[in-house]
Amino acid sequence: MNKRIYLDYSATTPMKQEVLEEMLPYFTERFGNPSSIHSFGREAKQAIDQARSRLAKAIGAKQDEIYFTGGGSEADNWAIKGVAYANRDKGNHIITTKIEHHAVLHTCEYLEKDGFEVTYLDVDEYGMISLEQLRNAITDRTILITLMFANNEIGTIQPIGEIGAIAREKGIYFHTDAVQALGNVKIDVNALNIDLMSMSAHKIYGPKGVGGLYIRKGVKIHSLIHGGAQERRRRAGTENLPGIVGFGKAAELAIENLDGHIRHVKDLRDRLIKGIMDKVDYVRFNGHPENRLPGNAHFAFEFIEGESLLLSLDMLGIAGSSGSACTSGSLDPSHVLMAIGLPHEIAHGSLRLTIGDFTTAEEIDYVINELPKIVDRLRQMSPLYEKVKGGQK
């Protein structure tokens, strides 16, 4: 097998050459500790300041509102726990949704064990929340709304501006996990009334192991990691200098190329969706048809298992992911697919294909040609599919 086609950009992205080149000197030549006062340290601190400025510019924030973390999950934990504990005197109620990333859901579950109350909003068949339900969930004890910008599985983009306006009107902090949105959607934290926002470098062609949290000036928040005085005394630990430099460069490139990126991946996504939907029966397309990430295509195929589908694709050199959690040892299907109302048997046949800057039309056409063959072969082994073919359904 010589062909290798990567269609799992929502899981991680390859690092761009420009990012790597900017990082390299900070492994060997400019290796100083940013907390040191000598020239090596000052050089390192200047590099971090530049990265902070680049990330701030990418989202319309001020430079001193950007804090670097070890990744998106840490940023989610810090935002939610930090606001919850810092504002406990005002209330103990948090609002989120049933389709959040586990970095948010598990953090909220942790806080529930410590006396906080959490409301988990429902979503409709497209994965969208109801603004009316959100308003009705707010109480005089609500201190935080934490709700993802765009879903990592089905790609649905929430009405972030409207949610931010509701939160601002009620005097409630609004945090959004924008790990999937950054680099795929235009973001202005002020226009959208966002108070805290989580980000990750490796989703935008940057390095793994580094993320960021935007904290609007004036937000009352506790630190998550204690120790030294790094990140203006809010996040202890010697900074990941090369990673932060890479994150800054990746953010700069993402904004410079945003319009072209969106056009490229959206065109290929639409080509993929049409090709699959035209060639395969008994398939459901998941997520909002319009308000979705430009490179996300999520399908649920009846009468097959997602794990078998993934393995068959992998044998042809095609990398995708499944909405089913069976590959991680769980027999339960994705919580996101359950929340949008998919039956277990259909949810287990899910496939997420996500497109990026390096995807080509030739690769998409290859998938359109090969995927229906795999689906048909797997269905031939399904007794349920045989009943449908025989008209016994």
PEQUITA-V477218 format. One record per backbone hydrogen bond with DSSP energy under -0.5 kcal/mol. NH is the residue of the N-H (numbers start at 1). CO is the residue of the C=O. E is the energy in kcal/mol with one decimal. If there is no record, write none. Layout:
nh=NH co=CO e=E
nh=NH co=CO e=E
This chain:
nh=5 co=317 e=-4.0
nh=6 co=4 e=-0.5
nh=7 co=5 e=-0.7
nh=7 co=319 e=-2.2
nh=9 co=354 e=-1.2
nh=11 co=8 e=-1.5
nh=12 co=8 e=-1.5
nh=13 co=202 e=-2.1
nh=16 co=205 e=-1.9
nh=19 co=16 e=-0.5
nh=20 co=16 e=-2.2
nh=21 co=17 e=-2.6
nh=22 co=18 e=-1.5
nh=23 co=19 e=-1.7
nh=24 co=20 e=-2.2
nh=25 co=21 e=-0.6
nh=26 co=23 e=-2.0
nh=27 co=24 e=-1.8
nh=28 co=24 e=-0.8
nh=29 co=25 e=-1.1
nh=30 co=25 e=-3.2
nh=31 co=29 e=-0.6
nh=34 co=32 e=-0.5
nh=36 co=33 e=-2.3
nh=42 co=38 e=-2.7
nh=43 co=39 e=-2.2
nh=44 co=40 e=-1.7
nh=45 co=41 e=-2.6
nh=46 co=42 e=-2.4
nh=47 co=43 e=-1.6
nh=48 co=44 e=-1.9
nh=49 co=45 e=-2.5
nh=50 co=46 e=-2.1
nh=51 co=47 e=-2.1
nh=52 co=48 e=-2.6
nh=53 co=49 e=-2.2
nh=54 co=50 e=-2.3
nh=55 co=51 e=-2.3
nh=56 co=52 e=-2.4
nh=57 co=53 e=-2.3
nh=58 co=54 e=-1.6
nh=59 co=55 e=-0.9
nh=59 co=56 e=-0.9
nh=60 co=56 e=-0.8
nh=61 co=56 e=-2.6
nh=65 co=62 e=-1.9
nh=66 co=63 e=-1.4
nh=67 co=213 e=-1.8
nh=69 co=211 e=-2.4
nh=75 co=71 e=-1.7
nh=76 co=72 e=-2.4
nh=77 co=73 e=-2.4
nh=78 co=74 e=-2.9
nh=79 co=75 e=-2.6
nh=80 co=76 e=-2.4
nh=81 co=77 e=-2.5
nh=82 co=77 e=-0.6
nh=82 co=78 e=-2.2
nh=83 co=79 e=-1.8
nh=84 co=80 e=-2.3
nh=85 co=81 e=-2.6
nh=86 co=82 e=-1.6
nh=87 co=83 e=-1.6
nh=88 co=85 e=-0.7
nh=90 co=87 e=-1.8
nh=91 co=87 e=-1.2
nh=93 co=141 e=-2.4
nh=94 co=117 e=-2.8
nh=95 co=144 e=-2.5
nh=96 co=119 e=-2.9
nh=98 co=121 e=-2.0
nh=100 co=97 e=-0.8
nh=104 co=101 e=-1.8
nh=105 co=101 e=-2.3
nh=106 co=102 e=-2.5
nh=108 co=104 e=-2.4
nh=109 co=105 e=-2.4
nh=110 co=106 e=-1.9
nh=111 co=107 e=-2.0
nh=112 co=108 e=-1.9
nh=113 co=109 e=-1.2
nh=114 co=111 e=-1.2
nh=115 co=112 e=-1.3
nh=116 co=111 e=-2.2
nh=117 co=92 e=-3.0
nh=119 co=94 e=-2.7
nh=120 co=118 e=-0.5
nh=121 co=96 e=-3.0
nh=121 co=119 e=-0.7
nh=124 co=128 e=-2.4
nh=127 co=124 e=-1.9
nh=131 co=129 e=-0.6
nh=134 co=130 e=-2.1
nh=135 co=131 e=-2.4
nh=136 co=132 e=-2.4
nh=137 co=133 e=-1.3
nh=137 co=134 e=-0.5
nh=138 co=134 e=-0.8
nh=138 co=135 e=-0.9
nh=142 co=139 e=-1.4
nh=143 co=93 e=-2.9
nh=144 co=93 e=-1.1
nh=145 co=173 e=-2.5
nh=146 co=95 e=-2.8
nh=146 co=144 e=-0.5
nh=147 co=145 e=-0.5
nh=147 co=175 e=-2.2
nh=149 co=177 e=-2.2
nh=150 co=177 e=-0.6
nh=151 co=156 e=-2.5
nh=155 co=151 e=-1.0
nh=157 co=291 e=-2.9
nh=158 co=149 e=-2.3
nh=158 co=156 e=-0.5
nh=160 co=158 e=-2.4
nh=163 co=159 e=-2.2
nh=164 co=160 e=-3.0
nh=165 co=161 e=-2.0
nh=166 co=162 e=-2.0
nh=167 co=163 e=-2.4
nh=168 co=164 e=-2.5
nh=169 co=165 e=-2.4
nh=170 co=166 e=-1.9
nh=171 co=167 e=-0.7
nh=171 co=168 e=-0.8
nh=172 co=167 e=-2.8
nh=173 co=143 e=-1.3
nh=175 co=145 e=-3.0
nh=175 co=173 e=-0.5
nh=176 co=196 e=-2.2
nh=178 co=176 e=-0.9
nh=178 co=198 e=-1.7
nh=182 co=178 e=-2.6
nh=183 co=185 e=-0.5
nh=184 co=181 e=-2.8
nh=185 co=181 e=-1.7
nh=189 co=59 e=-2.6
nh=192 co=188 e=-2.0
nh=193 co=190 e=-1.0
nh=194 co=189 e=-2.5
nh=195 co=174 e=-2.2
nh=196 co=174 e=-1.9
nh=197 co=214 e=-1.7
nh=198 co=176 e=-2.0
nh=199 co=212 e=-2.3
nh=201 co=210 e=-2.3
nh=203 co=200 e=-0.7
nh=204 co=201 e=-1.9
nh=206 co=201 e=-1.7
nh=211 co=69 e=-2.1
nh=212 co=199 e=-1.8
nh=213 co=67 e=-2.9
nh=214 co=197 e=-2.7
nh=215 co=65 e=-2.6
nh=215 co=213 e=-0.5
nh=216 co=195 e=-3.2
nh=219 co=216 e=-2.2
nh=221 co=219 e=-0.7
nh=222 co=82 e=-1.5
nh=224 co=234 e=-0.5
nh=233 co=229 e=-1.6
nh=234 co=230 e=-0.7
nh=234 co=231 e=-1.5
nh=235 co=230 e=-1.4
nh=236 co=225 e=-1.7
nh=241 co=239 e=-1.8
nh=244 co=240 e=-2.9
nh=245 co=241 e=-2.4
nh=246 co=242 e=-2.4
nh=247 co=243 e=-2.5
nh=248 co=244 e=-2.4
nh=249 co=245 e=-2.1
nh=250 co=246 e=-2.7
nh=251 co=247 e=-2.5
nh=252 co=248 e=-2.1
nh=253 co=249 e=-2.5
nh=254 co=250 e=-2.4
nh=255 co=251 e=-1.9
nh=256 co=252 e=-2.2
nh=257 co=253 e=-2.3
nh=258 co=255 e=-0.9
nh=261 co=257 e=-2.9
nh=262 co=258 e=-2.7
nh=263 co=259 e=-2.2
nh=264 co=260 e=-2.4
nh=265 co=261 e=-2.6
nh=266 co=262 e=-2.2
nh=267 co=263 e=-2.2
nh=268 co=264 e=-1.8
nh=269 co=265 e=-2.5
nh=270 co=266 e=-2.7
nh=271 co=267 e=-1.8
nh=272 co=268 e=-2.3
nh=273 co=269 e=-2.8
nh=274 co=270 e=-2.3
nh=275 co=271 e=-2.1
nh=276 co=272 e=-2.4
nh=277 co=273 e=-2.8
nh=278 co=274 e=-2.1
nh=279 co=275 e=-1.0
nh=280 co=276 e=-1.9
nh=284 co=300 e=-2.5
nh=286 co=284 e=-0.5
nh=286 co=298 e=-3.0
nh=288 co=126 e=-0.6
nh=292 co=290 e=-2.1
nh=293 co=155 e=-2.1
nh=296 co=293 e=-1.4
nh=297 co=353 e=-1.9
nh=299 co=351 e=-2.9
nh=300 co=284 e=-2.2
nh=301 co=349 e=-3.2
nh=302 co=282 e=-2.5
nh=304 co=301 e=-0.8
nh=306 co=348 e=-3.8
nh=309 co=305 e=-1.9
nh=310 co=306 e=-2.6
nh=311 co=307 e=-2.4
nh=312 co=308 e=-2.1
nh=313 co=309 e=-2.3
nh=314 co=310 e=-2.5
nh=315 co=311 e=-1.7
nh=316 co=312 e=-0.7
nh=316 co=313 e=-1.1
nh=317 co=314 e=-1.7
nh=318 co=313 e=-2.6
nh=319 co=5 e=-3.1
nh=319 co=317 e=-0.6
nh=320 co=318 e=-0.6
nh=321 co=352 e=-2.0
nh=325 co=332 e=-0.9
nh=327 co=324 e=-0.5
nh=328 co=325 e=-1.8
nh=329 co=326 e=-1.6
nh=330 co=325 e=-1.5
nh=334 co=323 e=-0.6
nh=338 co=334 e=-1.9
nh=339 co=335 e=-1.9
nh=340 co=336 e=-1.5
nh=341 co=338 e=-1.3
nh=342 co=337 e=-2.3
nh=346 co=343 e=-0.7
nh=347 co=343 e=-2.8
nh=348 co=344 e=-2.0
nh=349 co=346 e=-1.6
nh=350 co=347 e=-1.1
nh=351 co=299 e=-2.9
nh=352 co=321 e=-3.8
nh=353 co=297 e=-2.9
nh=353 co=351 e=-0.6
nh=354 co=7 e=-2.2
nh=354 co=352 e=-0.5
nh=355 co=295 e=-2.6
nh=359 co=356 e=-1.5
nh=364 co=360 e=-1.9
nh=365 co=361 e=-2.5
nh=366 co=362 e=-1.8
nh=367 co=363 e=-2.0
nh=368 co=364 e=-2.5
nh=369 co=365 e=-1.7
nh=370 co=366 e=-2.3
nh=371 co=367 e=-3.0
nh=372 co=368 e=-0.5
nh=374 co=370 e=-1.8
nh=375 co=371 e=-2.6
nh=376 co=372 e=-2.4
nh=377 co=373 e=-2.4
nh=378 co=374 e=-2.6
nh=379 co=375 e=-2.2
nh=380 co=376 e=-1.4
nh=381 co=378 e=-1.1
nh=382 co=379 e=-1.9
nh=383 co=381 e=-0.6
nh=386 co=382 e=-1.6
nh=387 co=383 e=-1.7
nh=388 co=384 e=-1.8
nh=389 co=385 e=-2.7
nh=390 co=386 e=-1.7
nh=391 co=388 e=-1.7
nh=392 co=387 e=-3.3
